[in-house]
Structure formats: structure tokens, C-alpha cells
């Protein structure tokens, strides 16, 4: 029994040490470099984008131009925590046909992007992508929409709130958050609490994550930019309560869309696509 207890204690120490040294980043970032799907296989026009960050990383992304004569706007898409943009492409591949340009990037450490992922680095990458977009494809007579899913939604809240408070340009005309969580520290504690090995250490480990990025504390600062919060009652990755909590904390104008798909699978359902398009049509027109 004593030897078993010692082994368990050692395992807990190793787990704690690993998570502490990484700032619990392993709870949020699961990148890989495999190519799952490319725009050409979906008959989408696209441009491979390579841009450099101020701290020396190289990021890869795709620019997908809208089909048709005059775009309705541009969607800047921030993907979830696993794999890379090639596995998340289907979430936005339908937008060019509906008249929207799409720009999506891989955070550092994902896909063809260099470096290792962490929260602050990913936020820096989001800014780098927006500044590239502003200098290459932005038009002030067309709406600019920020769409974040899961981890991308949490990054979107942290980034858009600070961007708005600093009155940076270009400003967003709408923010859409799908299957996001109310805070990095909050969801980390929930996940640590759900696993027997890390349950005893849920509080000290979650507190290694800075509380600067708790979306529930910052989402109100996005107002008066319209915000749409989407969450599924069948989401087994990010529990449903996170969606209503973010919606309640958000400033007006705001919209909540309750769905019933698996995690971050909203856009496989045509009716949910239409709901988002209706939100954009109602909130981003001159």
C-alpha cells in the first residue's frame, strides 16, 4: 500500500509539474501539422498567406474570396484548439458562396505556422492576422466580422474587447462566438475537476493560468459592437452553461442561438447557417 501511494503521489507531482511549467497550455492547445482538407478540394478560390509576427514567428493562413460581384463583408475566423485550419475549414467553407470573404490563420505551432502555442502568443497571432488583413484586403465600406469557435471564441473575446477599448482600427462590425467558454481559468478548473488524477490539484493548477483572459469579465467591453453567442445543449466538451453566462455578461446589442449539435458542429445544419446570416444582415448593414 505504501509503495502504491508513493507511486500515485509521484504521478500527481509529475502531472502538476508538467502543467505548471506549460502554464496549463496543454489543456487548451492540441495542434498538429497534418493536412486534412484544402480549399481547392472544395472548388474554392484561395490564396496561401504567409505572414511574420513582431516576435519572429511565421504564420500560415488562407484567404478565401467571396463568390459574386460585390462581397457582403469579410469574416476573420479563429479556429478551435485541435489540429489546424485544414480540419476546421468546413466550418467556414460555405461563406464565400453566400457572399463573404473569409480569412483564417493557424496560431503558432499549428499547421504550417512556426513556434509553440500559448495563450499570449495566440492573441499576438490574432492581432498579426488582423493587421495583415487590414493592409491587404480591408475595405471600410464593407463589414468586418470576427468569428471564433471554442478556443477561437475565447481568444476572440479577449482580443476584441481590448481592441475596442483601445479604439484600434479596423473596428469589428459584429462578433460571433460559437461553443466558447466563459474563461480560461474557469474551464481549466472544470476539466481538472473531471479527471480523478488531477481533481485534488484543480485549484492550484488552474491558478497557474492568468485571470487576465476570463471572457465573462471582458465580453461587455465589446459593446456596442453586436455580439452573437451560440451554444449547443449537446456540447460535451464545453458545457452549455458557458453560453448563457457569456450572453448574460455581454452588452447590447446581443443575440443568443441555442443549438443541438455536437461541439463546434453548428454549421453542418443549414438553419443555423441562416440564423447567423440573418444576424449579420440585421447588424452590419449601413
Secondary structure in CASP SS format (residue, H / E / C, confidence):
PFRMAT SS
TARGET T0000
AUTHOR 0000-0000-0000
METHOD secondary structure of the structure
MODEL  1
X C 1.00
X H 1.00
X H 1.00
X H 1.00
X H 1.00
X H 1.00
X H 1.00
X H 1.00
X H 1.00
X H 1.00
X H 1.00
X H 1.00
X H 1.00
X H 1.00
X H 1.00
X H 1.00
X H 1.00
X H 1.00
X H 1.00
X H 1.00
X H 1.00
X C 1.00
X C 1.00
X C 1.00
X H 1.00
X H 1.00
X H 1.00
X C 1.00
X C 1.00
X E 1.00
X E 1.00
X C 1.00
X C 1.00
X C 1.00
X C 1.00
X C 1.00
X C 1.00
X C 1.00
X H 1.00
X H 1.00
X H 1.00
X H 1.00
X C 1.00
X C 1.00
X C 1.00
X C 1.00
X E 1.00
X E 1.00
X E 1.00
X E 1.00
X E 1.00
X E 1.00
X C 1.00
X C 1.00
X C 1.00
X C 1.00
X C 1.00
X E 1.00
X E 1.00
X E 1.00
X E 1.00
X E 1.00
X E 1.00
X E 1.00
X C 1.00
X C 1.00
X C 1.00
X C 1.00
X C 1.00
X C 1.00
X C 1.00
X C 1.00
X E 1.00
X E 1.00
X E 1.00
X E 1.00
X E 1.00
X E 1.00
X C 1.00
X C 1.00
X C 1.00
X E 1.00
X E 1.00
X C 1.00
X H 1.00
X H 1.00
X H 1.00
X H 1.00
X H 1.00
X H 1.00
X H 1.00
X C 1.00
X C 1.00
X C 1.00
X C 1.00
X H 1.00
X H 1.00
X H 1.00
X C 1.00
X E 1.00
X E 1.00
X E 1.00
X E 1.00
X E 1.00
X E 1.00
X C 1.00
X C 1.00
X C 1.00
X C 1.00
X C 1.00
X C 1.00
X C 1.00
X C 1.00
X C 1.00
X C 1.00
X C 1.00
X C 1.00
X C 1.00
X H 1.00
X H 1.00
X H 1.00
X H 1.00
X H 1.00
X H 1.00
X H 1.00
X H 1.00
X H 1.00
X H 1.00
X H 1.00
X H 1.00
X H 1.00
X H 1.00
X H 1.00
X H 1.00
X H 1.00
X H 1.00
X C 1.00
X C 1.00
X C 1.00
X C 1.00
X C 1.00
X C 1.00
X E 1.00
X E 1.00
X E 1.00
X E 1.00
X E 1.00
X E 1.00
X E 1.00
X C 1.00
X H 1.00
X H 1.00
X H 1.00
X H 1.00
X H 1.00
X H 1.00
X H 1.00
X H 1.00
X H 1.00
X H 1.00
X H 1.00
X H 1.00
X H 1.00
X H 1.00
X H 1.00
X C 1.00
X C 1.00
X C 1.00
X C 1.00
X C 1.00
X C 1.00
X C 1.00
X C 1.00
X E 1.00
X E 1.00
X E 1.00
X E 1.00
X E 1.00
X C 1.00
X C 1.00
X C 1.00
X C 1.00
X C 1.00
X H 1.00
X H 1.00
X H 1.00
X H 1.00
X H 1.00
X H 1.00
X H 1.00
X H 1.00
X H 1.00
X H 1.00
X C 1.00
X C 1.00
X H 1.00
X H 1.00
X H 1.00
X H 1.00
X C 1.00
X C 1.00
X H 1.00
X H 1.00
X H 1.00
X H 1.00
X H 1.00
X C 1.00
X C 1.00
X C 1.00
X C 1.00
X H 1.00
X H 1.00
X H 1.00
X C 1.00
X H 1.00
X H 1.00
X H 1.00
X H 1.00
X H 1.00
X H 1.00
X H 1.00
X H 1.00
X C 1.00
X C 1.00
X C 1.00
X E 1.00
X E 1.00
X E 1.00
X E 1.00
X E 1.00
X E 1.00
X E 1.00
X C 1.00
X C 1.00
X C 1.00
X C 1.00
X C 1.00
X C 1.00
X C 1.00
X C 1.00
X H 1.00
X H 1.00
X H 1.00
X H 1.00
X H 1.00
X H 1.00
X H 1.00
X H 1.00
X H 1.00
X C 1.00
X C 1.00
X C 1.00
X C 1.00
X E 1.00
X E 1.00
X E 1.00
X E 1.00
X E 1.00
X E 1.00
X C 1.00
X C 1.00
X C 1.00
X C 1.00
X C 1.00
X C 1.00
X H 1.00
X H 1.00
X H 1.00
X C 1.00
X H 1.00
X H 1.00
X H 1.00
X H 1.00
X H 1.00
X H 1.00
X H 1.00
X H 1.00
X H 1.00
X H 1.00
X H 1.00
X H 1.00
X H 1.00
X H 1.00
X C 1.00
X C 1.00
X C 1.00
END
